[in-house]
Amino acid sequence: MPQDFALNSDRFDDAKLELRKLRSFSCQYHLSAKLFFLVPLVIAAFTYSTLKASATEAAPSIVPNFQVFSSGPQTVSISDTDGSAVIHYTTDGTTVTTSSPTYSAPFPVSVTTTIQALAVGSGGTSPITTTVVQIDPSTANIPRSGLLTWQKSDLGLTISGSSVTAWADASGNGYNLTTNTGATNPTYHPNAVNGLPAVTYDGVANSSIWPAGFANLTAGCSVFVNYHPIGRSSGEILCLSNGGTGDSLNIWPFWNAGKPLYFFVNGPGGSTNFTSTYYLGQYQTLSFIHNGLSTGSYYIDGQLMNQSTTLSSFANVTRANNFIGGGYYGTFFNCDYTEILIYNRPVTTTEFANIQAYLTSRYLGPTASAPVAPVFNLAAGTLAAPTELGISTAPGAVTHFTVDGTTPSATSPVLTSAVQINYSQIVQAISIQNGLSSSVTSASFVLNSTNYPAPSVTDTSTLQINLQSPSPAQ
C-alpha cells in the first residue's frame, strides 16, 4: 500500500474518533443545559403547586352588608383584599361560581337583593361572601341618627340547621350578635308572628353577645326590644355592661326576688333600680329611655309603666359585656326576640311615636286583635256517660288543648277532631293566630268514677278485652 494512503487513512480514523468525542460532548452539553433550565422550572412548579394548596384566597367584601334602607337605589360595591383578584358575583339569589358575571364597578339595587361574591386570585378560589341589602319602605320614619345597632329577625340571621349562630347589625355599624361564651345557640322560629320570624331563647342555656363598644352613652340612650316572653325566668332581657360593676344598663326580670321587671343602672353616682311589669305570653315592645342625667322611663307598647328620677348617668367607657338572653350571672331568659334598636341618645317624642307605630304594625302588639277564644258545645257539669266534646275555633286560628287541667300553650296538642270525654276531666283550650293567643276556655266534666274510672299511672295490670260475636239472626 502506498505510504501516503496509509497516512491519510490513519488521519481519517483519528478524525472520526475526534468527531465521536465531539458528538458525545455535544450531547452531554445539551443534556446538561436542558437539565439546568428544567430544574428551576420543576422547582417553580412544585413551589406554586404547594403555595396554591396551602394558601387561601380571602373572601371578598360587600358593602352595604346586611343593612336596611327605606328606599332605593342603593349602591353596592365589592372588593378583595389586595385588588388583584378577579371577582365573580350574582344578584338573583343563585350560588356564585367562577362562571358567574365578573365584577367591574359598583352597581345600584332598588329592591331587596341577595348578593353573592367570590374572588379568584393567587391564593386560588375564595370562600363565598353572601349578604342582603334590604329595601323596606316601612322603615322610612325610623331615625338613623344615633342608631348604634339594629337587629331585625328578617335580616342577617346566620342559620345552621335550626340554630342561629349570628345575627347581623342592620344599622351598618357592625354590632353583630354571636353566641355568648359558654352558652348555646338560640333557635330560628319561622313565621312566628304576622308572617315574620323570631329568634327563640330557651331560658336554659341560650345567650348572644355583641362586641365590645357602646361607649358614649353620656347623652343618654333609647332601647326598643320587641319580644315575646314565654316563661318566668330571671336571665337578663338585655344588658349593656362594663364588667357588671359600673356604668351598666340591665333589663332584668327578677322573678326570684318578687320583682316582675328590674331596671338596674349603675353609673358614677352608684346603683339605682326600679321595677315594673311585662305581659307574659304576648308580643310586645319594651322601651327604655334615659335622658343622660337622672331620669329613666319604661314603656310597654308606648304606654308609660314606670319612671325614676334618681338614676345614675353613664360614663364614656367601652362596655365589654353586652348581650341578650342572659348568661352573665348564669341565668337565662325564655323568650322570642324579633327586633332590637339601641340609640346613644334619648329619642324625641315624635321619634318615639314613629318607632312604636312601626313595631306595633309590624308585630301586632297586645293592642292588636287576638283571635276569639274557642267555644265548647257542652256546658261544664256532670255527664251521664262518655261523650264527645266539640270545639269550634276562629277561622285561620290553630287551637291547642289539654285534658289534664294544665294551661294550654303553643306546645300543647293541636285540635284536629272532637275531644273524647271518657272519665272526669278538665278540658282547656286556646286559639293562636299571627303569634297572638286567645284567652283560655275551660270546662270541668264529671262522670261516675265507679262506672267510668280514670286511668291510674300506678295500675300495671294487663288490659282485658273480651270480644263476643253477635247472636245468629233468628
C-alpha positions as CSV (number, residue, x, y, z in Angstrom):
1,M,0.0,0.0,0.0
2,P,1.4,3.4,-0.8
3,Q,2.6,5.4,2.3
4,D,0.6,8.4,1.6
5,F,-2.6,6.4,1.5
6,A,-1.8,4.7,4.8
7,L,-1.1,8.1,6.4
8,N,-4.3,9.5,5.2
9,S,-6.2,6.5,6.4
10,D,-4.8,6.9,9.9
11,R,-5.7,10.6,9.9
12,F,-9.2,9.7,8.8
13,D,-9.6,7.3,11.7
14,D,-8.3,10.0,14.1
15,A,-10.8,12.4,12.7
16,K,-13.6,10.0,13.2
17,L,-12.6,9.5,16.8
18,E,-12.5,13.2,17.4
19,L,-15.8,13.6,15.8
20,R,-17.3,10.9,18.1
21,K,-15.8,12.7,21.1
22,L,-17.2,16.0,19.9
23,R,-20.7,14.5,19.4
24,S,-20.5,12.9,22.9
25,F,-19.5,16.2,24.4
26,S,-22.2,18.0,22.5
27,C,-24.9,15.5,23.7
28,Q,-23.7,15.8,27.3
29,Y,-23.7,19.6,27.0
30,H,-27.2,19.8,25.6
31,L,-28.5,17.4,28.2
32,S,-26.8,19.4,31.0
33,A,-28.2,22.6,29.5
34,K,-31.6,21.1,29.4
35,L,-31.4,19.9,32.9
36,F,-30.0,23.3,34.0
37,F,-33.0,25.1,32.7
38,L,-35.5,22.3,33.6
39,V,-34.7,22.1,37.3
40,P,-35.7,25.7,38.1
41,L,-39.0,25.1,36.2
42,V,-39.7,21.9,38.2
43,I,-38.8,23.7,41.5
44,A,-41.0,26.7,40.5
45,A,-43.9,24.4,39.5
46,F,-43.6,22.5,42.8
47,T,-43.4,25.7,44.8
48,Y,-46.5,27.2,43.0
49,S,-48.4,23.9,43.5
50,T,-47.5,23.9,47.2
51,L,-48.5,27.5,47.7
52,K,-51.7,27.0,45.8
53,A,-52.6,24.0,48.0
54,S,-51.7,25.8,51.2
55,A,-52.8,29.4,50.5
56,T,-56.4,30.5,50.7
57,E,-57.7,33.5,48.8
58,A,-59.6,35.8,51.2
59,A,-63.3,36.2,50.6
60,P,-64.4,39.5,49.1
61,S,-66.1,42.3,51.0
62,I,-69.5,43.5,50.0
63,V,-70.8,47.0,51.1
64,P,-73.5,47.5,52.3
65,N,-73.6,44.3,54.3
66,F,-76.9,43.1,55.7
67,Q,-78.2,46.7,56.0
68,V,-81.8,48.0,55.8
69,F,-82.8,51.2,53.9
70,S,-86.2,52.8,53.5
71,S,-85.7,53.4,49.7
72,G,-83.5,52.7,46.7
73,P,-81.4,52.7,44.7
74,Q,-78.5,51.9,47.0
75,T,-75.0,51.5,45.5
76,V,-73.3,48.1,46.1
77,S,-69.5,47.8,45.9
78,I,-67.4,44.6,46.1
79,S,-63.6,44.4,46.8
80,D,-60.9,41.9,47.5
81,T,-58.0,42.3,50.0
82,D,-55.3,43.4,47.6
83,G,-57.3,44.5,44.5
84,S,-55.6,41.9,42.2
85,A,-58.2,39.1,42.2
86,V,-61.0,38.6,39.7
87,I,-64.4,38.8,41.4
88,H,-67.5,37.0,40.3
89,Y,-70.9,37.8,41.7
90,T,-74.7,37.2,41.4
91,T,-77.7,39.3,42.4
92,D,-80.5,36.9,41.9
93,G,-80.0,34.6,44.9
94,T,-78.3,31.9,42.9
95,T,-74.9,30.4,44.1
96,V,-72.0,32.3,42.6
97,T,-69.4,30.3,40.6
98,T,-66.3,31.1,38.6
99,S,-68.6,31.2,35.6
100,S,-70.8,34.0,37.1
101,P,-70.5,37.6,35.8
102,T,-67.2,39.4,36.6
103,Y,-67.5,42.4,38.8
104,S,-66.1,45.6,37.3
105,A,-67.8,48.6,39.0
106,P,-70.3,49.4,41.8
107,F,-73.9,48.9,40.8
108,P,-77.3,50.0,42.1
109,V,-80.1,47.9,43.7
110,S,-83.6,49.3,44.1
111,V,-85.3,46.3,45.8
112,T,-84.3,43.9,48.5
113,T,-81.4,41.9,46.9
114,T,-79.3,38.9,47.9
115,I,-75.7,39.3,46.6
116,Q,-73.0,36.6,46.5
117,A,-69.4,37.0,45.5
118,L,-66.1,35.1,45.3
119,A,-62.6,36.0,44.4
120,V,-60.1,34.2,42.2
121,G,-56.5,35.1,42.8
122,S,-53.0,33.9,43.6
123,G,-54.5,32.0,46.6
124,G,-57.0,30.1,44.5
125,T,-60.7,30.5,44.7
126,S,-62.0,32.2,47.9
127,P,-65.0,31.2,50.1
128,I,-68.3,32.8,49.1
129,T,-69.5,36.0,50.7
130,T,-73.2,36.4,51.0
131,T,-75.2,39.5,52.0
132,V,-78.6,41.1,51.7
133,V,-79.4,44.7,51.0
134,Q,-82.9,45.2,52.3
135,I,-85.2,47.9,50.9
136,D,-88.0,48.3,53.4
137,P,-90.3,51.4,52.9
138,S,-92.0,50.7,56.3
139,T,-88.7,51.9,58.0
140,A,-88.9,55.4,56.5
141,N,-89.8,57.0,59.8
142,I,-87.2,55.1,61.8
143,P,-84.5,57.7,62.8
144,R,-80.9,56.7,61.8
145,S,-79.2,59.4,63.8
146,G,-77.6,58.0,66.9
147,L,-78.7,54.5,66.0
148,L,-76.0,52.1,67.3
149,T,-77.4,48.7,66.5
150,W,-80.5,47.3,64.8
151,Q,-81.3,43.6,64.9
152,K,-84.2,42.6,62.6
153,S,-85.3,38.9,62.6
154,D,-85.9,39.0,58.9
155,L,-82.4,40.2,58.0
156,G,-78.9,39.0,58.7
157,L,-79.5,35.7,60.5
158,T,-76.9,33.0,60.1
159,I,-78.7,29.7,60.4
160,S,-77.2,26.2,60.8
161,G,-80.0,23.7,60.8
162,S,-82.4,25.4,63.2
163,S,-79.7,27.1,65.2
164,V,-78.9,30.9,64.9
165,T,-75.2,31.3,65.1
166,A,-75.1,35.0,64.3
167,W,-77.4,38.0,63.9
168,A,-76.1,40.9,61.8
169,D,-76.5,44.5,62.7
170,A,-78.9,46.1,60.2
171,S,-77.7,49.6,61.0
172,G,-74.3,49.0,59.3
173,N,-72.3,49.7,62.4
174,G,-71.1,46.2,62.8
175,Y,-72.6,45.3,66.2
176,N,-73.3,41.8,65.2
177,L,-74.7,39.3,67.7
178,T,-72.8,36.0,68.1
179,T,-73.1,33.1,70.5
180,N,-72.0,34.1,74.0
181,T,-69.1,32.2,75.5
182,G,-70.2,29.1,77.3
183,A,-73.7,29.4,76.0
184,T,-75.6,27.7,73.2
185,N,-77.2,28.9,70.1
186,P,-80.8,30.1,70.1
187,T,-83.3,28.6,67.7
188,Y,-84.8,30.0,64.4
189,H,-88.6,30.3,64.6
190,P,-90.1,30.9,61.1
191,N,-93.5,32.5,60.8
192,A,-93.6,33.3,64.5
193,V,-95.8,36.4,64.3
194,N,-97.6,38.2,61.5
195,G,-95.7,36.1,58.9
196,L,-92.3,37.2,60.3
197,P,-89.6,35.0,62.1
198,A,-88.3,35.2,65.6
199,V,-85.2,34.0,67.4
200,T,-86.1,31.8,70.4
201,Y,-84.0,31.7,73.6
202,D,-84.8,28.7,75.8
203,G,-84.2,30.2,79.3
204,V,-81.8,27.4,80.0
205,A,-78.6,27.9,78.0
206,N,-79.2,30.3,75.1
207,S,-77.4,33.7,75.0
208,S,-75.9,36.0,72.4
209,I,-73.3,38.8,72.8
210,W,-72.4,42.0,71.0
211,P,-68.8,43.0,70.6
212,A,-67.2,45.4,73.0
213,G,-68.4,49.0,72.4
214,F,-71.5,51.1,73.3
215,A,-69.1,53.5,74.9
216,N,-70.5,57.0,74.5
217,L,-73.9,57.0,76.3
218,T,-73.2,60.2,78.2
219,A,-76.1,61.9,76.4
220,G,-78.4,59.1,77.4
221,C,-79.8,56.1,75.5
222,S,-83.0,54.7,74.0
223,V,-83.7,51.0,73.9
224,F,-86.5,49.3,72.0
225,V,-87.0,45.5,72.3
226,N,-89.9,43.7,70.5
227,Y,-90.2,40.3,72.1
228,H,-92.5,37.6,73.3
229,P,-91.8,36.4,76.9
230,I,-92.6,32.7,77.1
231,G,-91.8,31.7,80.7
232,R,-90.9,33.2,84.0
233,S,-87.1,33.2,84.2
234,S,-84.5,35.5,85.7
235,G,-81.9,36.0,83.0
236,E,-81.3,39.5,81.6
237,I,-83.6,40.5,78.7
238,L,-80.8,42.9,77.6
239,C,-77.5,44.1,79.2
240,L,-75.0,46.8,78.3
241,S,-72.4,46.3,80.9
242,N,-68.9,47.4,81.9
243,G,-68.0,44.2,83.7
244,G,-71.1,44.1,85.7
245,T,-69.8,46.6,88.3
246,G,-70.3,50.0,86.9
247,D,-71.8,52.1,84.1
248,S,-74.2,49.4,83.2
249,L,-77.8,49.1,82.0
250,N,-79.5,45.8,82.9
251,I,-83.1,45.0,82.0
252,W,-83.7,42.0,84.2
253,P,-86.9,40.1,85.1
254,F,-86.1,39.3,88.7
255,W,-88.8,36.8,89.4
256,N,-86.9,35.1,92.3
257,A,-86.8,38.5,94.1
258,G,-90.6,39.1,93.6
259,K,-90.0,41.9,91.2
260,P,-91.6,41.4,87.8
261,L,-89.1,43.6,85.9
262,Y,-85.9,45.1,87.3
263,F,-84.0,48.1,85.8
264,F,-80.5,48.4,87.0
265,V,-78.5,51.4,86.1
266,N,-75.0,51.5,87.7
267,G,-73.1,54.7,87.0
268,P,-70.6,57.0,88.6
269,G,-73.3,58.0,91.2
270,G,-73.9,54.5,92.3
271,S,-76.6,51.9,91.6
272,T,-80.2,52.8,91.2
273,N,-83.0,50.5,90.2
274,F,-86.8,50.4,89.8
275,T,-89.3,47.8,88.9
276,S,-92.3,47.4,86.7
277,T,-94.1,44.6,84.8
278,Y,-94.5,42.9,81.4
279,Y,-97.1,40.7,79.8
280,L,-96.2,37.0,79.7
281,G,-97.2,35.2,76.5
282,Q,-97.7,38.3,74.3
283,Y,-95.6,40.0,71.7
284,Q,-94.9,43.5,73.0
285,T,-92.4,46.3,72.7
286,L,-90.4,47.1,75.8
287,S,-88.9,50.6,75.6
288,F,-86.5,52.3,78.0
289,I,-85.4,56.0,77.6
290,H,-82.6,57.5,79.7
291,N,-82.2,61.3,79.4
292,G,-78.5,61.3,80.1
293,L,-79.0,62.8,83.6
294,S,-81.1,61.1,86.2
295,T,-84.4,60.2,84.6
296,G,-85.3,56.9,83.1
297,S,-88.7,55.9,81.7
298,Y,-90.0,52.4,80.9
299,Y,-92.8,51.7,78.4
300,I,-94.8,48.8,77.1
301,D,-96.2,49.4,73.6
302,G,-95.8,53.1,74.1
303,Q,-97.6,53.3,77.4
304,L,-95.6,54.6,80.3
305,M,-95.3,52.0,83.0
306,N,-92.8,53.4,85.5
307,Q,-90.3,56.2,85.8
308,S,-87.4,57.1,88.0
309,T,-85.7,60.5,88.5
310,T,-82.9,59.2,90.6
311,L,-80.9,57.2,88.1
312,S,-77.2,57.5,87.5
313,S,-75.7,58.9,84.3
314,F,-73.4,56.9,82.1
315,A,-69.6,57.4,81.8
316,N,-67.9,57.3,78.4
317,V,-66.3,53.9,78.7
318,T,-66.1,50.8,76.5
319,R,-68.6,48.2,77.6
320,A,-67.4,44.6,77.1
321,N,-70.4,42.6,78.4
322,N,-73.3,43.4,76.0
323,F,-75.8,40.6,75.4
324,I,-79.4,39.4,75.2
325,G,-80.9,36.2,76.6
326,G,-78.9,36.3,79.9
327,G,-76.0,34.2,80.8
328,Y,-73.7,36.6,82.6
329,Y,-74.8,35.6,86.0
330,G,-75.6,32.0,85.0
331,T,-79.3,32.7,84.5
332,F,-81.1,32.9,81.1
333,F,-84.3,34.4,79.8
334,N,-87.0,32.4,77.9
335,C,-88.5,34.5,75.0
336,D,-88.7,35.1,71.3
337,Y,-86.8,38.2,70.1
338,T,-88.0,39.9,66.9
339,E,-86.4,43.3,66.7
340,I,-84.0,45.4,68.8
341,L,-82.9,49.1,68.3
342,I,-80.4,50.9,70.5
343,Y,-79.6,54.6,70.3
344,N,-76.9,56.6,72.1
345,R,-79.3,59.5,72.8
346,P,-82.9,59.9,74.1
347,V,-85.2,60.0,71.1
348,T,-87.7,62.8,70.7
349,T,-91.4,62.4,71.4
350,T,-92.1,62.3,67.7
351,E,-89.4,59.7,67.0
352,F,-90.6,57.6,69.9
353,A,-94.1,57.6,68.4
354,N,-92.8,56.7,64.9
355,I,-90.7,53.8,66.2
356,Q,-93.6,52.5,68.3
357,A,-96.0,52.7,65.4
358,Y,-93.6,50.8,63.2
359,L,-93.1,48.0,65.7
360,T,-96.8,47.7,66.5
361,S,-97.9,47.5,62.9
362,R,-95.1,45.0,62.1
363,Y,-95.5,42.7,65.1
364,L,-99.1,43.2,66.3
365,G,-98.7,44.2,69.9
366,P,-101.3,43.4,72.6
367,T,-103.4,46.3,71.2
368,A,-103.9,44.2,68.0
369,S,-106.9,41.8,67.8
370,A,-106.2,38.4,69.2
371,P,-108.4,35.5,68.0
372,V,-111.6,34.8,69.8
373,A,-111.4,32.0,72.4
374,P,-112.5,28.5,71.5
375,V,-116.2,27.6,72.1
376,F,-117.3,24.3,73.7
377,N,-120.6,22.7,72.6
378,L,-121.1,21.2,76.0
379,A,-121.5,23.1,79.3
380,A,-119.4,22.1,82.2
381,G,-121.0,19.7,84.7
382,T,-121.9,16.0,85.2
383,L,-122.3,13.7,82.3
384,A,-124.4,10.5,82.3
385,A,-121.9,8.6,80.0
386,P,-118.8,9.2,78.0
387,T,-119.3,11.6,75.1
388,E,-117.6,13.8,72.5
389,L,-116.8,17.4,73.2
390,G,-116.9,19.6,70.1
391,I,-114.7,22.7,70.0
392,S,-115.2,25.5,67.4
393,T,-112.3,27.9,66.6
394,A,-111.8,31.2,64.8
395,P,-111.2,30.9,61.0
396,G,-107.4,30.6,60.4
397,A,-106.5,30.0,64.0
398,V,-104.8,27.0,65.4
399,T,-106.3,25.6,68.6
400,H,-104.3,23.8,71.3
401,F,-105.9,21.9,74.1
402,T,-105.1,19.9,77.3
403,V,-107.3,17.4,79.2
404,D,-105.3,17.2,82.5
405,G,-106.1,20.6,83.9
406,T,-102.9,22.2,82.8
407,T,-102.9,25.5,81.0
408,P,-102.6,25.0,77.2
409,S,-99.8,26.7,75.2
410,A,-98.4,26.6,71.7
411,T,-96.6,23.3,72.5
412,S,-99.8,21.6,73.6
413,P,-101.6,19.1,71.3
414,V,-103.3,20.6,68.2
415,L,-107.1,20.1,68.0
416,T,-107.9,18.1,64.9
417,S,-111.2,16.5,65.9
418,A,-113.7,16.3,68.7
419,V,-112.3,15.5,72.2
420,Q,-113.5,12.3,73.8
421,I,-114.6,12.6,77.4
422,N,-114.3,9.1,79.0
423,Y,-114.0,10.0,82.7
424,S,-113.8,13.1,84.9
425,Q,-111.6,15.6,83.1
426,I,-110.8,19.3,82.9
427,V,-110.5,20.4,79.3
428,Q,-108.9,23.7,78.4
429,A,-108.2,25.2,75.0
430,I,-106.7,28.3,73.4
431,S,-106.5,29.6,69.8
432,I,-103.4,31.1,68.3
433,Q,-103.2,33.3,65.2
434,N,-100.4,35.5,64.0
435,G,-98.5,34.7,67.1
436,L,-101.3,36.1,69.4
437,S,-103.1,33.8,71.8
438,S,-106.7,34.0,72.8
439,S,-107.9,33.7,76.3
440,V,-108.3,30.2,77.8
441,T,-111.7,28.3,77.5
442,S,-112.0,25.8,80.3
443,A,-114.7,23.3,81.4
444,S,-114.7,20.6,84.1
445,F,-116.7,17.4,83.2
446,V,-117.6,14.8,85.9
447,L,-118.5,11.2,85.3
448,N,-119.4,8.4,87.8
449,S,-115.9,7.3,88.9
450,T,-117.2,3.7,89.7
451,N,-118.5,3.2,86.2
452,Y,-116.0,5.3,84.4
453,P,-112.8,5.4,86.5
454,A,-109.9,7.5,85.4
455,P,-106.8,5.6,84.3
456,S,-104.1,5.2,87.0
457,V,-100.5,5.6,86.3
458,T,-99.8,3.0,89.1
459,D,-102.0,0.4,87.5
460,T,-99.7,-2.0,85.6
461,S,-102.2,-4.9,85.2
462,T,-102.8,-6.3,81.7
463,L,-105.7,-4.8,79.8
464,Q,-108.5,-7.4,79.5
465,I,-110.6,-7.2,76.3
466,N,-113.5,-9.7,75.9
467,L,-114.9,-9.9,72.5
468,Q,-118.2,-11.8,71.8
469,S,-119.7,-12.4,68.4
470,P,-123.4,-11.4,68.0
471,S,-126.1,-14.0,68.3
472,P,-127.1,-15.5,64.9
473,A,-130.1,-13.9,63.3
474,Q,-133.4,-15.6,64.0
